[in-house]
Amino acid sequence: MTEIEISSWNEFVSLTSELDGWAFRGQQDANWALLSSLSRYLQAFIPDQSGWRTREERAIRIFRRKAHNYLSKPVALDDDLRCLSLMQHHGAPTRLLDFTKSPFVAAFFALESAVSDAAVFALNTPVLWNAPPVNNPLLTRDTIDPRKKGNFDRYFLQNDSQIIWIGEPTEMDMRLVAQSGTVVLPGVLDKSLDEILKEYHAEETLIRKIILPRHVRDEAMKALYRMNITNATLFPDLDGLAKSIKFELEVIWPRLIDDAVKPGAV
């Protein structure tokens, strides 16, 4: 994994403009490993890996059994990838890693709540789209496609193949559309994404880690605000609007307060 530390927001804009077609993921702490929420949870609380598959299967089964009560189209639960996406977007730990086709959306997620150096990971999807793992050349993207019936159980729940699949569900929800989202599905839970990618050899760099120092946050967040990249636009619902108020405290309200305390202000 290539690591780059930028010194300014303009440097980030320039750097990512060269990564056409890549996918991006922002993380608010540059020291965090590139792991799914399920991997982090299991590694933190369930050290015995022998039961991980059973626990993951049970979690998905429970969600499917109960989530239909809250869905207008419960048929979505029959599709493995759509079911995982629903779980992920409503807070359940899954093996999905959310990426976006926009480096600016990734930067927003990296910086919004960052109190230290953050990071944006860039994944070379144009190369990975057609690259199988060296040790398993038959496991092409099309072969392992989790949108095909039975493939999620066969290639991912087994938790024994160092593979990744990149793409989107057959039907995307509003949040995924708003975020220009795509997902990465790893074949194992005990390794970070960059470790899995060691099984994929290519002439070009497959993954880059762009470190965003703490001092670029203010400039970057103001630039993203001007681009209309906020929680309100990335999460097009009442939850997103409510989350967006946090940044209004930083950018808008201080100016209003300054004006309000000037002599003669009404």
HELIX and SHEET records of a PDB file:
HELIX    1   1 TRP A    9  THR A   16  1                                   8    
HELIX    2   2 SER A   37  PHE A   45  1                                   9    
HELIX    3   3 GLN A   49  GLY A   51  5                                   3    
HELIX    4   4 TRP A   52  ALA A   67  1                                  16    
HELIX    5   5 HIS A   68  TYR A   70  5                                   3    
HELIX    6   6 PRO A   74  ASP A   78  5                                   5    
HELIX    7   7 ASP A   80  HIS A   89  1                                  10    
HELIX    8   8 PRO A  103  LEU A  111  1                                   9    
HELIX    9   9 THR A  125  LEU A  128  1                                   4    
HELIX   10  10 ARG A  141  ILE A  144  1                                   4    
HELIX   11  11 ASN A  151  ASN A  151  1                                   1    
HELIX   12  12 PHE A  152  LEU A  157  3                                   6    
HELIX   13  13 MET A  174  ALA A  178  1                                   5    
HELIX   14  14 LEU A  193  ILE A  196  1                                   4    
HELIX   15  15 LEU A  197  GLU A  199  5                                   3    
HELIX   16  16 ARG A  214  VAL A  216  5                                   3    
HELIX   17  17 ARG A  217  ARG A  226  1                                  10    
HELIX   18  18 ASN A  231  LEU A  234  1                                   4    
HELIX   19  19 LEU A  238  VAL A  251  1                                  14    
HELIX   20  20 TRP A  253  ALA A  260  1                                   8    
SHEET    1   A 4 THR A   2  GLU A   5  0                                        
SHEET    2   A 4 ILE A 207  LEU A 212  1                                        
SHEET    3   A 4 ALA A 118  LEU A 123 -1                                        
SHEET    4   A 4 ALA A  23  GLN A  27 -1                                        
SHEET    1   B 3 LEU A  97  THR A 100  0                                        
SHEET    2   B 3 GLY A 181  PRO A 186 -1                                        
SHEET    3   B 3 ILE A 164  GLY A 167 -1                                        
END                                                                             
